[in-house]
Amino acid sequence: MTTPWGELALTRFPEDPRDRLRAWDASDEYLLRYLAQEGVPLSGTVVVVGDRWGALVTALAEHRPAQITDSHLTQEATRANLARHGVEPGAVRLLTTQDPPPDRVDVLLVRVPKSLALLEDELLRLAPAVHAGTVVVGTGMVKEIHTSTLRLFERILGPTRTSLAEKKARLIFCTPDPALEPPASPWPYVYTLPDGIGPASGRRVVNHAGVFCADRLDIGTRFFLEHLPDGGDGWRVVDLGCGNGVVGTAVALADPAAEVLFVDESFQAVASAEATYKANGVPGHAEFRVADGLAGVPSGSVDLVLNNPPFHSHQATTDATAWRMFSGARRALRPGGELWVIGNRHLGYHVKLRKLFGNSRLVASDPKFVVLKAVKR
């Protein structure tokens, strides 16, 4: 990646030499070019929100920025990219969306996320730290920036306009208005599950901003809840890619002796899962972990893995995440342990499961979804 601060060699995480997706895009380049050309002062507190793989903070490392991200994978990629360029530990402050933001922000750089709710939550959290002299610049690809995006900046921080497009990327310029009173945050959002979905029927769900289907139960998860396996005798269960944790909570409700591990790479998701679990007073034992899939889980230590794998990584459609999740599940499962997967019918997960496990059985299906089971032999 060519920047005004030099050439950068950047990778995604986990690093895969076969992965042709870059760790930056034209919107990152556009923002960095603008900062240099306009001579934006970077001597104060610089905060970067939504940096995808650490490209922005790696380029700006000499200015000791703070990065705020919802993604564990982004943090790991950032650490690797900073180390690759000899940046001393601590030069870039790595914060999550669950950490308190800096008290004062002099330059706020926002890589527009896919989730409008996550953008709203972050702008509301940062608004008290923004002052009249704060330089606020957003960036994203043209297809990621909508009228609703601009309205959020304007409603929470102040007057907002956009740049011309370059290489299908666009910048957002916002002038903070100290007289503006930001609205109250609607996050986290709480709702009650419908009846007829098994042990979780009528239970409460807590969603932090950015979690998939934060305001309602999505139809795929509902179908999964209707076809979960019967409880074991104090089995060890993983809700892999847990989101708001409703699936793992349903298992714990059905079998209070179960030990449930909730895992997601999203800090918002794991916080939601823990809040959902606690809101329902589940008596069993649970652990909540932000991680890259089942990394760190001992081999052969799990009885059941429940998984609804994503097939998008930011704006890219890919099956790499599902493949890693399935491979990690096979390693973590004990002999005879089971992986249960729900997915869109057209994704063909049964083919991957047969390659990895040597077997795949259809548990349930409807016109849109399938629930599949693979057993570790």
C-alpha positions as CSV (number, residue, x, y, z in Angstrom):
1,M,0.0,0.0,0.0
2,T,1.4,3.4,-1.1
3,T,0.9,6.2,1.4
4,P,2.3,9.7,2.0
5,W,4.2,8.1,4.9
6,G,5.8,5.4,2.8
7,E,5.2,1.9,1.4
8,L,3.4,-0.5,3.7
9,A,3.3,-4.3,3.5
10,L,0.0,-5.3,5.1
11,T,-1.8,-8.6,5.6
12,R,-5.2,-9.7,6.9
13,F,-5.6,-12.1,9.9
14,P,-5.2,-15.0,10.0
15,E,-2.5,-14.6,7.3
16,D,-3.0,-16.9,4.4
17,P,-0.7,-16.7,1.3
18,R,-3.6,-18.0,-0.8
19,D,-5.9,-15.2,0.2
20,R,-6.0,-12.7,-2.7
21,L,-8.0,-10.1,-0.7
22,R,-6.0,-7.0,0.3
23,A,-5.7,-5.6,3.8
24,W,-6.7,-2.1,2.5
25,D,-8.8,-0.5,-0.2
26,A,-9.1,2.8,-2.1
27,S,-11.0,4.4,0.8
28,D,-8.0,4.0,3.1
29,E,-5.7,5.4,0.5
30,Y,-8.0,8.4,-0.2
31,L,-8.2,9.3,3.5
32,L,-4.5,9.1,4.1
33,R,-3.8,11.2,0.9
34,Y,-6.3,13.8,2.1
35,L,-4.7,14.1,5.5
36,A,-1.3,14.7,3.9
37,Q,-2.4,17.1,1.2
38,E,-4.5,19.2,3.5
39,G,-1.9,19.3,6.2
40,V,-4.3,18.1,8.9
41,P,-2.6,18.6,12.2
42,L,-2.0,15.2,13.9
43,S,-0.2,16.3,17.0
44,G,-3.3,16.0,19.2
45,T,-5.3,12.9,20.1
46,V,-6.0,11.0,16.9
47,V,-8.7,8.3,17.1
48,V,-9.4,5.8,14.3
49,V,-12.7,4.0,14.3
50,G,-13.4,0.9,12.2
51,D,-9.9,0.4,10.7
52,R,-10.5,-2.9,8.8
53,W,-7.0,-4.5,9.1
54,G,-4.9,-1.8,10.7
55,A,-3.9,0.0,7.5
56,L,-4.8,3.4,8.8
57,V,-3.1,3.2,12.2
58,T,-0.1,1.5,10.8
59,A,0.4,4.4,8.3
60,L,-0.2,7.0,11.1
61,A,1.7,5.1,13.9
62,E,4.3,7.9,14.4
63,H,1.3,10.1,15.6
64,R,0.4,7.6,18.3
65,P,-3.2,7.1,17.3
66,A,-5.9,5.1,19.2
67,Q,-7.7,2.4,17.2
68,I,-11.3,1.5,18.2
69,T,-12.6,-1.8,16.7
70,D,-15.3,-4.4,17.2
71,S,-13.1,-7.1,15.6
72,H,-10.6,-9.4,17.4
73,L,-9.3,-10.3,13.9
74,T,-8.7,-6.6,13.2
75,Q,-6.8,-6.2,16.4
76,E,-4.6,-9.2,15.6
77,A,-4.0,-8.0,12.1
78,T,-3.1,-4.6,13.4
79,R,-0.6,-6.0,15.9
80,A,1.1,-8.0,13.2
81,N,1.2,-5.1,10.7
82,L,2.6,-2.8,13.3
83,A,5.3,-5.3,14.3
84,R,6.2,-5.9,10.7
85,H,7.0,-2.2,10.3
86,G,9.0,-2.0,13.6
87,V,6.4,0.1,15.5
88,E,7.2,-0.1,19.2
89,P,4.5,-1.7,21.4
90,G,2.2,0.8,22.8
91,A,2.7,3.4,20.1
92,V,-0.8,2.6,18.9
93,R,-3.5,2.3,21.6
94,L,-5.7,-0.7,20.7
95,L,-9.2,-0.3,22.1
96,T,-12.4,-2.3,21.6
97,T,-15.9,-1.0,21.2
98,Q,-16.5,-2.2,24.7
99,D,-13.7,0.0,26.2
100,P,-14.2,3.6,27.4
101,P,-13.2,5.9,24.5
102,P,-10.6,8.7,25.0
103,D,-11.7,11.7,27.0
104,R,-10.7,14.1,24.2
105,V,-10.5,13.6,20.5
106,D,-8.7,16.2,18.2
107,V,-8.8,14.2,15.0
108,L,-11.5,11.6,14.4
109,L,-11.1,9.3,11.5
110,V,-14.0,6.9,10.7
111,R,-13.9,3.9,8.4
112,V,-17.6,3.5,7.8
113,P,-18.7,0.1,9.0
114,K,-21.2,-2.2,7.3
115,S,-23.6,-1.8,10.3
116,L,-25.3,1.6,10.6
117,A,-26.2,0.7,14.2
118,L,-22.5,0.2,15.1
119,L,-21.7,3.6,13.5
120,E,-24.4,5.2,15.5
121,D,-23.2,3.6,18.8
122,E,-19.6,4.7,18.2
123,L,-20.5,8.3,17.3
124,L,-22.7,8.6,20.3
125,R,-20.0,7.2,22.6
126,L,-17.4,9.6,21.1
127,A,-19.6,12.7,20.9
128,P,-18.7,13.9,24.4
129,A,-15.0,13.9,23.6
130,V,-15.4,15.8,20.3
131,H,-15.0,19.6,20.5
132,A,-15.4,22.5,18.1
133,G,-11.9,22.2,16.8
134,T,-12.0,18.4,16.2
135,V,-11.3,17.4,12.6
136,V,-13.8,14.7,11.7
137,V,-13.2,12.7,8.4
138,G,-15.0,9.6,7.4
139,T,-14.1,7.3,4.5
140,G,-15.7,4.4,2.7
141,M,-16.4,3.0,-0.7
142,V,-19.2,4.7,-2.6
143,K,-21.5,1.7,-2.1
144,E,-21.0,1.8,1.7
145,I,-21.9,5.5,2.1
146,H,-25.6,6.3,2.0
147,T,-27.9,9.2,2.9
148,S,-28.6,7.5,6.2
149,T,-24.8,7.5,6.9
150,L,-24.5,11.2,6.5
151,R,-27.6,11.8,8.5
152,L,-26.1,10.0,11.4
153,F,-23.0,12.2,11.4
154,E,-25.2,15.3,11.1
155,R,-27.6,14.2,13.9
156,I,-24.9,13.3,16.4
157,L,-21.9,15.6,15.6
158,G,-22.8,18.4,13.3
159,P,-23.1,19.6,9.6
160,T,-21.9,17.0,7.2
161,R,-20.9,16.9,3.5
162,T,-19.1,14.5,1.2
163,S,-16.3,14.7,-1.3
164,L,-16.2,13.8,-4.9
165,A,-15.6,10.1,-5.5
166,E,-12.1,8.8,-6.4
167,K,-11.6,5.2,-7.4
168,K,-15.1,4.4,-6.2
169,A,-14.2,5.8,-2.7
170,R,-15.6,8.9,-1.0
171,L,-14.8,11.0,2.1
172,I,-17.2,12.4,4.7
173,F,-16.5,15.8,6.2
174,C,-18.2,16.7,9.5
175,T,-18.0,20.0,11.4
176,P,-18.7,19.4,15.1
177,D,-21.4,21.7,16.6
178,P,-20.8,22.1,20.3
179,A,-24.4,23.3,20.7
180,L,-25.8,20.1,19.3
181,E,-27.3,17.8,22.0
182,P,-26.8,14.2,20.8
183,P,-29.8,11.9,21.2
184,A,-29.9,9.2,23.9
185,S,-28.4,5.9,22.8
186,P,-30.9,3.1,22.0
187,W,-28.2,0.5,22.7
188,P,-28.2,-2.1,24.0
189,Y,-31.5,-3.1,22.6
190,V,-33.7,-5.7,24.4
191,Y,-36.6,-7.8,23.0
192,T,-38.6,-10.9,23.9
193,L,-38.3,-14.0,21.8
194,P,-41.5,-15.5,20.3
195,D,-43.2,-18.7,21.5
196,G,-42.8,-22.1,19.7
197,I,-39.0,-22.1,19.5
198,G,-38.1,-24.5,22.2
199,P,-36.5,-23.7,25.6
200,A,-35.8,-20.1,24.6
201,S,-39.4,-19.3,23.9
202,G,-40.5,-16.1,25.6
203,R,-37.0,-15.3,26.8
204,R,-35.2,-12.0,26.7
205,V,-32.4,-11.2,24.2
206,V,-29.9,-8.3,24.7
207,N,-28.2,-6.9,21.6
208,H,-25.4,-4.4,21.5
209,A,-25.0,-2.4,18.3
210,G,-23.7,-4.1,15.3
211,V,-24.8,-7.6,16.2
212,F,-26.6,-9.4,13.4
213,C,-30.4,-8.9,13.5
214,A,-30.2,-6.8,16.6
215,D,-33.9,-5.8,16.7
216,R,-35.5,-9.2,16.0
217,L,-34.9,-13.0,15.8
218,D,-33.7,-13.8,12.3
219,I,-35.4,-16.6,10.5
220,G,-32.3,-18.8,10.2
221,T,-31.6,-18.7,14.0
222,R,-35.3,-19.4,14.6
223,F,-35.2,-22.5,12.4
224,F,-32.0,-23.6,14.2
225,L,-33.7,-23.1,17.6
226,E,-36.5,-25.4,16.5
227,H,-34.1,-28.2,15.7
228,L,-31.4,-28.2,18.3
229,P,-30.1,-31.6,19.5
230,D,-31.5,-33.1,22.7
231,G,-29.5,-32.4,25.9
232,G,-26.6,-34.5,27.0
233,D,-25.5,-35.3,30.5
234,G,-23.5,-32.2,31.5
235,W,-21.9,-32.0,28.1
236,R,-19.4,-29.4,26.9
237,V,-21.0,-27.2,24.2
238,V,-19.6,-24.4,22.1
239,D,-21.9,-21.7,20.5
240,L,-19.4,-20.9,17.8
241,G,-19.9,-17.4,16.2
242,C,-22.4,-16.9,19.0
243,G,-23.8,-13.5,18.0
244,N,-26.2,-12.5,20.8
245,G,-25.9,-15.9,22.4
246,V,-29.5,-17.1,22.0
247,V,-28.5,-20.5,20.7
248,G,-26.1,-21.3,23.5
249,T,-28.6,-19.9,26.0
250,A,-31.3,-22.2,24.7
251,V,-28.9,-25.2,25.2
252,A,-28.2,-24.1,28.8
253,L,-31.9,-23.7,29.5
254,A,-32.6,-27.2,28.2
255,D,-29.7,-28.7,30.2
256,P,-28.6,-26.7,33.3
257,A,-25.7,-29.2,33.8
258,A,-24.2,-28.2,30.4
259,E,-21.0,-26.2,30.2
260,V,-21.5,-23.7,27.4
261,L,-18.6,-21.7,25.8
262,F,-19.8,-18.7,23.8
263,V,-17.2,-17.6,21.2
264,D,-17.2,-14.8,18.6
265,E,-14.6,-12.6,17.1
266,S,-16.9,-9.6,17.7
267,F,-16.5,-7.8,21.1
268,Q,-20.1,-6.5,20.7
269,A,-21.4,-10.1,20.1
270,V,-19.7,-11.6,23.1
271,A,-20.9,-8.8,25.3
272,S,-24.5,-9.4,24.0
273,A,-24.2,-13.1,24.6
274,E,-23.1,-12.6,28.2
275,A,-25.9,-10.1,28.8
276,T,-28.5,-12.4,27.2
277,Y,-27.4,-15.4,29.3
278,K,-27.5,-13.4,32.5
279,A,-30.8,-11.7,31.7
280,N,-32.4,-15.2,31.7
281,G,-31.0,-16.3,35.0
282,V,-29.6,-19.5,33.6
283,P,-28.3,-21.7,36.4
284,G,-25.6,-23.5,34.5
285,H,-21.9,-22.8,33.9
286,A,-20.9,-20.6,30.9
287,E,-17.7,-19.0,29.6
288,F,-17.6,-16.0,27.2
289,R,-14.6,-15.6,24.9
290,V,-13.6,-13.2,22.1
291,A,-11.3,-15.2,19.8
292,D,-10.6,-16.4,16.3
293,G,-13.0,-19.4,16.3
294,L,-11.9,-22.3,18.5
295,A,-8.2,-21.1,18.8
296,G,-7.1,-21.9,22.3
297,V,-9.7,-24.6,22.9
298,P,-8.0,-27.9,23.7
299,S,-8.2,-30.6,21.1
300,G,-10.8,-33.4,21.9
301,S,-12.4,-31.4,24.7
302,V,-15.8,-30.6,23.3
303,D,-19.0,-32.7,22.9
304,L,-21.0,-30.4,20.7
305,V,-20.4,-27.4,18.5
306,L,-23.3,-25.3,17.2
307,N,-22.5,-23.0,14.3
308,N,-24.2,-20.5,12.0
309,P,-21.1,-19.4,9.9
310,P,-21.0,-16.0,8.3
311,F,-20.2,-15.9,4.5
312,H,-19.1,-12.3,4.4
313,S,-15.9,-10.7,5.6
314,H,-16.7,-7.0,5.6
315,Q,-17.9,-6.4,2.0
316,A,-16.2,-9.6,0.6
317,T,-18.2,-12.8,0.1
318,T,-16.0,-15.7,1.1
319,D,-16.2,-19.3,2.5
320,A,-12.9,-19.0,4.2
321,T,-14.4,-18.2,7.6
322,A,-16.8,-21.2,7.4
323,W,-13.9,-23.5,6.4
324,R,-11.8,-22.4,9.4
325,M,-14.8,-22.8,11.8
326,F,-15.5,-26.3,10.5
327,S,-11.8,-27.3,10.7
328,G,-11.5,-25.8,14.2
329,A,-14.6,-27.7,15.3
330,R,-13.2,-31.0,14.1
331,R,-10.0,-30.5,16.0
332,A,-11.8,-29.5,19.2
333,L,-14.4,-32.2,19.2
334,R,-13.8,-35.5,21.0
335,P,-14.4,-38.7,19.1
336,G,-18.1,-39.1,18.7
337,G,-18.6,-35.3,19.2
338,E,-20.9,-33.5,16.8
339,L,-20.9,-30.3,14.8
340,W,-24.4,-28.9,14.0
341,V,-24.5,-26.3,11.3
342,I,-27.3,-24.1,9.9
343,G,-26.8,-22.3,6.6
344,N,-28.5,-21.2,3.5
345,R,-29.3,-24.1,1.3
346,H,-27.4,-22.8,-1.7
347,L,-24.1,-22.6,0.2
348,G,-23.5,-26.3,0.0
349,Y,-21.9,-26.8,3.4
350,H,-22.6,-30.5,3.2
351,V,-19.7,-30.8,0.7
352,K,-17.2,-29.2,3.1
353,L,-18.4,-31.3,6.0
354,R,-18.0,-34.5,4.1
355,K,-14.4,-33.5,3.1
356,L,-13.5,-32.7,6.7
357,F,-15.5,-35.3,8.7
358,G,-16.2,-38.0,6.1
359,N,-19.9,-37.6,6.8
360,S,-22.8,-35.2,6.8
361,R,-26.4,-35.8,7.6
362,L,-29.4,-33.6,6.9
363,V,-31.3,-32.9,10.2
364,A,-33.9,-30.5,8.9
365,S,-34.6,-28.3,6.0
366,D,-37.0,-25.8,4.5
367,P,-37.0,-23.9,1.2
368,K,-34.3,-21.6,2.4
369,F,-32.2,-23.3,5.2
370,V,-30.7,-26.6,6.1
371,V,-29.5,-27.9,9.4
372,L,-26.6,-30.4,9.0
373,K,-24.8,-32.7,11.4
374,A,-21.3,-34.1,11.1
375,V,-19.8,-36.6,13.6
376,K,-16.1,-36.8,14.4
377,R,-15.1,-40.5,14.0
